[in-house]
Amino acid sequence: MSQAGGYHHGDLRAACLRAARELLEEDGSAALSLRAVARRAGVSATAPYRHYADRDALVSAVAAEGYRELAQHLAAAHPAPSTPDDLAAVAVVYVQFALEHRALFRAMFAEPCDPASEERVAATAVISEYVQSIIRDAFPGAEDAAALATTVWALVHGLAFLHLDGKLDTSTPEAVAAQVRASVYALFAASPALSQAVTAPVGR
């Protein structure tokens, strides 16, 4: 059995996610609803409910895909960052991902999601663990690694949204990369403790 939109029996969940991603990219989150997804996927209005209890559950599934894709991009940039240069390179990739997937990134971080979504929680944990690993490797002398991980993520995440919202120059990829690198290096320059933590022996 097949219907409009390329839907085939047994692939309903994938068809709904694909339709949701298309709607996000075309019209933003305001256009995203289970009914709209059903129309785009070419299925009945009630079909998406077989997998998604409500819009929040659908957004959570979309966000989980985004988190997994972001994690793959970060790991490809550098699997184990351990220097300020490595961290700057990863930060650039993070911001570039946001700019290349604007609607998806906003859905990942600015849309209400289902807090009980195991898929979303697991995908988010991958990103969190990656950030934690950066801190462990790049700042072995840090006294509070968890707080520092939050600080670094907040800086990079804030840069992503400042670029998304047009508050920083996005005229060229080079301009974005330069701004992000400068911000990361400024963090080190402003905090001697961070610079010391980079070179301090593990366990000190």
KABEL-V46347 format. One record per pair of residues at least 24 apart in sequence whose C-alpha atoms are under 8 Angstrom apart, sorted by the first residue. I is the first residue (numbers start at 0). GAP is how many residues later the second one is. D is the distance in whole Angstrom. If there is no record, write none. Layout:
BEGIN
i:gap:d
I:GAP:D
I:GAP:D
END
This chain:
BEGIN
i:gap:d
2:39:6
2:40:7
3:37:7
3:38:5
3:39:7
4:35:7
4:36:5
4:37:5
5:35:7
5:36:8
6:34:6
6:35:7
6:36:7
11:35:8
11:36:7
12:35:7
12:38:6
14:26:6
15:25:6
15:32:7
16:41:8
16:44:7
16:45:6
19:42:7
20:41:7
20:83:7
23:79:6
23:80:7
24:76:8
24:77:8
24:78:6
24:79:7
27:75:6
28:74:7
28:78:7
33:24:8
55:56:6
55:57:5
55:58:5
56:56:6
56:57:5
56:60:7
58:48:7
58:49:8
58:52:7
58:53:8
58:54:6
58:55:8
59:48:8
59:53:5
59:54:6
59:57:7
59:59:8
59:60:6
60:56:8
60:58:7
60:59:6
61:42:8
61:45:8
61:46:8
62:41:7
62:42:8
62:44:6
62:45:4
62:57:7
63:44:8
63:55:6
63:56:5
63:57:8
63:59:5
63:60:7
64:58:8
65:38:7
65:39:7
65:42:7
66:41:7
66:56:6
66:57:6
66:59:8
66:60:7
67:55:6
67:58:8
69:24:7
69:27:7
69:57:8
70:55:7
70:56:6
70:59:8
72:24:8
79:53:8
79:54:7
79:57:8
80:53:6
80:56:7
80:57:7
81:52:6
81:55:5
81:56:4
81:57:8
82:55:5
82:115:7
83:54:7
83:100:8
83:101:7
83:104:8
86:47:8
86:97:8
87:92:7
87:93:5
87:96:6
87:97:7
88:92:7
90:65:6
90:89:7
90:90:8
90:93:8
91:84:8
91:85:5
91:88:6
91:89:7
93:62:7
93:63:8
93:66:7
94:61:7
94:62:8
94:64:7
94:65:5
94:68:8
94:85:8
95:64:8
95:77:8
95:80:8
97:62:6
97:63:8
97:66:7
98:61:8
98:64:8
98:65:6
101:62:7
137:59:8
137:60:6
138:55:7
138:58:5
138:59:4
138:60:7
138:61:8
139:57:6
139:58:6
139:59:8
139:60:6
139:61:6
139:62:5
139:63:7
140:55:7
140:56:4
140:57:7
140:58:7
140:59:5
140:60:6
140:61:6
140:62:7
140:63:6
141:52:7
141:55:5
154:29:8
155:24:8
END
